[in-house]
């Protein structure tokens, strides 16, 4: 991993800990998202950002063109785990323009 990314991560973590001392402690708890987002892998469309959600509030699966294909074992595993284990209430297949 490029060192500048590690430096940026360390700075981000320090900033979060300063502004929200309980942030990482809260993330240690079991995740209980209400939403599963199946969306495009496009780096310009981060689900938590566009829905204004915090880490842990949405379970995410991303692939090219937000495809849900029964032959895709990864996508099916995410659906099964999200619904059966995490008890997700809402599955969102999110598309976007300009892909």
N, C-alpha and C positions, 0 to 999 in steps of 0.2 A: 504494500500500500504506500502511495506517495506520502512523504513526511508532512507535507503541507496539509493534507487531509487529517492526519493525526493531530497536528497542532490546532486546526480549526475545531476538531471534535473536543479537544481538551478545553479550549477557550469557551466553546458553547456550554459544556458541562459545568464549568466554573461559573459562568454567567447565570445559568439556570439555578444552580445551587444558591447563589447569592440572592437572586430575586424570589425564588420559591424553595426554601430550605427542605420542604417535605416532598418535593417533586419525585425524586428517585425512590424514596421510601414508599410512596403511594403506588408506584409502578411495580414494586415487589409483590404486591398482592395478586391474587388470581385475577386474570382478565375476565371481565364480564361485559363484553360489548353487546349492544342491541342490534348492530348492523354488520352485515357481510357485504363488502364492496367488491364486485368483480369488475375490474376496469382495465383499460389499456395500459400498457407498460410505458407509454409516453411520459418522459421525465417532466414535462410541463404541467402535468395534471396530478398533483399529489392529493389523494382523497381527503386526508385530514385537513389540508389547507382549504380546499374548495368547499368543504362542508363545515368549516370552522369547528372542528372537533379536536379534542385532546388525544394524546397517545393513549391507547387502550380503549377508546370509545368505538373503534371500528376495526373489524378483522378484515384483512385485505388479501385478495388474490389478483395478480395482474398478469396479463399476457397480451400478445399482439391482437389488437382489435376487439378486446373484451369478449372473447369467444367462450361459450359454455358448450363443450363437446363431451358427450358421454364416454368417448374413447380416450379422453385426456385424464389419466389417472391422477395427476396432480390436482387438477380442478375438482375432480370428484372427491378426492381426499379432503380438500379444503371445505367443500360443501358438507360432507359427512361430519367432519370434526366440528365445524362451526355450528351446525344444527343440533347434532347429537350431544357433543361434549360441552360446547359453550352456550347452548340453548339460545342461539341467535333467533331473533324474532322477525327480522327484515333482511331480505336478500335484494341487493341493488345491483343491476347490471348497468353500469354507467358508461355512456358514450360521450364523445365530444366532437367538436368541429375542428377542421384544419389538420387532421392527422396525416 
